[in-house]
Amino acid sequence: MNRISLVSPADTTGERQQLLAQIQGAFGATPNMFKAVANSTAALKSMWGSFGALGGGVIDARLGEQIAVAIADRNDCEYCLAAHTVLGRKAGASAEEMSAAQAGLSNDPKTAAALRFAIAVVGNRAQIGDEDVEALRAVGFNDEAIVEIMAHVALNLLTNYVNVAFKVPVDFPGVKLRAK
């Protein structure tokens, strides 16, 4: 059972209702994660704004979703793993590519480097070395893209923590976490 109430878009008003309407328009439904975060209009505005800002960045949606599933698996976040697997497929990644990304792997050198970096940041609580950043530059990422990768990591940590801590019910087709 979830630990925090889910805000119904029909039972709220003002800015919160407007934000939930935008989310409904983008997804065709209002995912439970956003209903949970909607308990705080400020948090909802921050999260939704971050998704929007990163969606317009230099990192494409496909790579963003691959990063998301790698982080979700590390944090045992079934909600984010399920949601981002669906979103990754919509962004053009194959089922095999999303499964590989969940394991932190890719046949594409740039994607593989981004996944290794994201996993290192999460696994080492951002205590990374010069070589971690240089590995991104070696495959063609510039500083703008490197900072955006970090922003994707940070946003996914927030969503993972919300969903795991509050036991938000998964409302996407389930995906199994990898055995650790």
C-alpha positions as CSV (number, residue, x, y, z in Angstrom):
1,M,0.0,0.0,0.0
2,N,1.3,3.5,-0.9
3,R,2.4,5.6,2.1
4,I,1.2,8.9,0.8
5,S,-2.2,9.8,-0.8
6,L,-2.5,10.1,-4.5
7,V,-4.0,13.5,-5.5
8,S,-6.9,13.1,-8.0
9,P,-6.8,15.7,-10.7
10,A,-10.6,16.1,-10.3
11,D,-10.3,16.8,-6.6
12,T,-7.8,19.7,-6.8
13,T,-7.7,23.3,-8.1
14,G,-5.5,26.0,-9.2
15,E,-1.9,25.6,-10.3
16,R,-1.8,21.9,-9.1
17,Q,-4.8,21.1,-11.3
18,Q,-3.2,22.9,-14.3
19,L,0.0,21.0,-13.9
20,L,-1.8,17.7,-13.6
21,A,-3.8,18.6,-16.8
22,Q,-0.5,19.2,-18.6
23,I,0.8,15.8,-17.4
24,Q,-2.5,14.2,-18.5
25,G,-2.1,15.8,-21.9
26,A,1.5,14.6,-22.3
27,F,0.8,11.0,-21.2
28,G,-2.8,10.4,-22.0
29,A,-3.3,9.6,-18.3
30,T,-2.0,10.9,-15.1
31,P,0.7,8.5,-13.8
32,N,0.5,7.7,-10.1
33,M,4.0,9.1,-9.5
34,F,2.8,12.6,-10.4
35,K,-0.4,12.1,-8.3
36,A,1.9,11.4,-5.3
37,V,4.2,14.3,-6.0
38,A,1.1,16.6,-6.4
39,N,0.7,16.6,-2.6
40,S,3.2,19.5,-3.0
41,T,2.6,22.0,-5.8
42,A,6.2,23.2,-5.5
43,A,7.5,19.6,-5.9
44,L,5.2,18.9,-8.8
45,K,6.2,22.1,-10.5
46,S,9.9,21.3,-10.0
47,M,9.7,17.7,-11.2
48,W,7.5,18.5,-14.2
49,G,9.6,21.5,-15.1
50,S,12.7,19.3,-15.0
51,F,11.2,16.7,-17.3
52,G,10.3,19.5,-19.7
53,A,13.7,21.2,-19.6
54,L,15.6,18.0,-20.1
55,G,13.2,16.9,-22.9
56,G,14.5,20.0,-24.8
57,G,18.1,19.4,-24.1
58,V,21.0,18.0,-26.2
59,I,20.6,14.4,-24.8
60,D,17.9,12.7,-26.9
61,A,14.9,11.0,-25.3
62,R,16.2,7.5,-26.1
63,L,19.4,8.0,-24.2
64,G,17.6,9.7,-21.4
65,E,15.3,6.7,-21.0
66,Q,18.2,4.3,-21.1
67,I,19.9,6.2,-18.3
68,A,16.6,6.1,-16.4
69,V,16.3,2.3,-16.5
70,A,19.9,1.8,-15.5
71,I,19.4,4.0,-12.5
72,A,16.0,2.5,-11.6
73,D,17.5,-0.9,-11.6
74,R,20.3,0.1,-9.3
75,N,17.8,1.7,-6.9
76,D,15.3,-1.2,-7.1
77,C,12.6,1.2,-8.3
78,E,10.1,-1.0,-10.0
79,Y,7.9,2.1,-10.9
80,C,10.6,3.9,-12.8
81,L,11.9,0.8,-14.4
82,A,8.4,0.1,-15.8
83,A,7.6,3.7,-16.8
84,H,10.9,4.3,-18.5
85,T,11.0,1.0,-20.3
86,V,7.7,2.1,-21.9
87,L,9.0,5.6,-22.6
88,G,12.2,4.2,-24.0
89,R,10.3,2.0,-26.5
90,K,8.3,5.1,-27.5
91,A,11.6,7.0,-28.0
92,G,12.8,4.3,-30.5
93,A,14.8,1.9,-28.4
94,S,14.2,-1.8,-28.9
95,A,13.1,-4.1,-26.1
96,E,16.7,-5.6,-26.3
97,E,18.3,-2.1,-26.0
98,M,16.2,-1.3,-23.0
99,S,17.0,-4.6,-21.3
100,A,20.7,-4.0,-22.0
101,A,20.5,-0.5,-20.6
102,Q,18.8,-1.8,-17.5
103,A,22.0,-3.9,-17.0
104,G,24.1,-0.8,-17.8
105,L,25.1,-2.1,-21.3
106,S,24.9,-0.9,-24.9
107,N,26.4,-1.8,-28.2
108,D,26.7,1.9,-29.0
109,P,29.9,3.3,-27.5
110,K,28.4,6.7,-26.6
111,T,25.4,5.1,-24.9
112,A,27.6,2.6,-23.1
113,A,29.9,5.4,-21.8
114,A,26.8,7.5,-20.6
115,L,25.4,4.4,-18.8
116,R,28.8,3.6,-17.1
117,F,29.0,7.2,-16.0
118,A,25.4,7.3,-14.6
119,I,25.9,4.1,-12.8
120,A,29.3,5.3,-11.3
121,V,27.6,8.5,-10.1
122,V,24.8,6.6,-8.4
123,G,27.0,3.8,-7.1
124,N,29.7,6.1,-5.7
125,R,27.3,8.9,-4.6
126,A,28.9,11.3,-7.1
127,Q,32.5,10.6,-5.9
128,I,33.8,10.0,-9.4
129,G,37.2,10.5,-10.9
130,D,38.7,12.6,-13.7
131,E,38.7,9.4,-15.8
132,D,35.0,9.1,-15.5
133,V,34.4,12.5,-17.1
134,E,37.2,12.0,-19.7
135,A,35.6,8.7,-20.8
136,L,32.6,10.7,-21.8
137,R,34.7,13.2,-23.7
138,A,36.5,10.4,-25.4
139,V,33.3,9.2,-27.1
140,G,32.3,12.7,-28.2
141,F,30.2,14.2,-25.3
142,N,30.9,17.9,-24.7
143,D,30.5,19.7,-21.4
144,E,26.9,20.6,-22.1
145,A,26.0,17.0,-22.7
146,I,28.0,15.8,-19.7
147,V,26.1,18.2,-17.4
148,E,22.8,17.1,-18.9
149,I,23.7,13.5,-18.2
150,M,24.2,14.5,-14.6
151,A,20.9,16.3,-14.6
152,H,19.2,13.1,-15.9
153,V,20.9,11.2,-13.1
154,A,19.7,13.7,-10.5
155,L,16.1,13.8,-11.8
156,N,15.9,10.0,-11.8
157,L,17.3,9.8,-8.3
158,L,14.4,12.1,-7.2
159,T,11.8,10.0,-9.0
160,N,13.3,6.7,-7.8
161,Y,13.3,7.9,-4.2
162,V,9.7,9.2,-4.4
163,N,8.4,6.0,-5.8
164,V,10.4,3.6,-3.5
165,A,9.9,5.6,-0.3
166,F,6.2,6.2,-0.8
167,K,5.5,2.8,-2.4
168,V,3.7,4.4,-5.3
169,P,1.6,1.8,-7.1
170,V,3.0,0.9,-10.5
171,D,0.6,1.8,-13.3
172,F,2.7,0.8,-16.2
173,P,3.4,-2.7,-17.5
174,G,5.7,-4.4,-15.0
175,V,9.4,-5.0,-15.8
176,K,11.5,-7.4,-13.6
177,L,14.4,-5.9,-11.7
178,R,17.6,-7.7,-12.4
179,A,18.8,-10.2,-9.7
180,K,21.6,-8.6,-7.8
